[in-house]
């Protein structure tokens, strides 16, 4: 006989058969349309989840606003949420301590993939950047546990909160600016430090916690930078270069590197990063589509081209348009590569599967009559694990290919 009540002291949310099936399939989200009852449950509360007949399915964090109403945190009853959070944070940190190499910048906590749905923590040398993406992770008692645990285990100079106003709006949380939330571990002098220098694969980068985009750098590409540098040679073009992640790595093995981006602030940081590493790189502020067309028309040729555009497919509905965009970029890059050239082509749209992206690259090669050998078919770095059965946690594709004619 299944137990009729949740065997914990938590409030109960009952979900539909479809929601139950989703959890049985291994996913950790239940959508609002699959909530049967959640009466009296406070926004952001930890809840016991049951099926329609009252059978206990696990413990979750509840959002009263998001379309994702439930994010599971355990298949067991949880009566000590702070204890569970502390254990999960400790496990996430010790995994990184074991596997992350050659850097002091990495994702410490990757939300669902670290069984801490709604929480992202990145480390940049002595600074930590925290993003609380749900009502539950934003709740004061939860934030206090997170900050205390991070301070105790990692002893950062500061912890900064990065706020995405759109996320807070969707979660119906009051607006709040990004800012410093903790300066110095308890036993240290208060530092108020919000900028630092971090390094990956021997390359150094400036980090400003309260400027820039996303979380300051694209940590998910860290291992791809090193891989790309292993093949890159000659004259190189880094398209969508942002603050120079690929370009600076390529400069180790290429005779000449040009980085292209439409964002002037990003290029200004890229230039400071080049100086920090004693490298000469040409930075060009331009729309990548226009520039690739102009350069191709002008007969420019390269030995190495990197394509790392922003996510074109933000939802399934614009997938076709996005695929056309990816294809155009790959076509133009392939036209400009010399024989034996190296193409590093990335796609961070979750809606474009690895197989589909390989098709896009393959179609592009056929259209311009180039033979491509895939030498590495890569994804996101080890500090961004993909939770099986939660496909949303895997999004990055990075194909390294060699043009053979
Ligand atoms: N390769 C970078 C990350 C790229 S993120 C790294 O590893 O750090 C995507 C970049 O594309 C952003 O810097 C954004 O400014 C730029 N971008 C977006 N649309 C663009 C366009 N049409 N032309 C050129 N750059 C563009």
Boltz pocket constraint, residues with backbone or C-beta under 6 A from the ligand:
constraints:
  - pocket:
      binder: B
      contacts: [[A, 217], [A, 218], [A, 221], [A, 239], [A, 240], [A, 241], [A, 242], [A, 243], [A, 244], [A, 245], [A, 246], [A, 260], [A, 261], [A, 262], [A, 263], [A, 266], [A, 286], [A, 287], [A, 288], [A, 289], [A, 308], [A, 309], [A, 310]]
      max_distance: 6.0
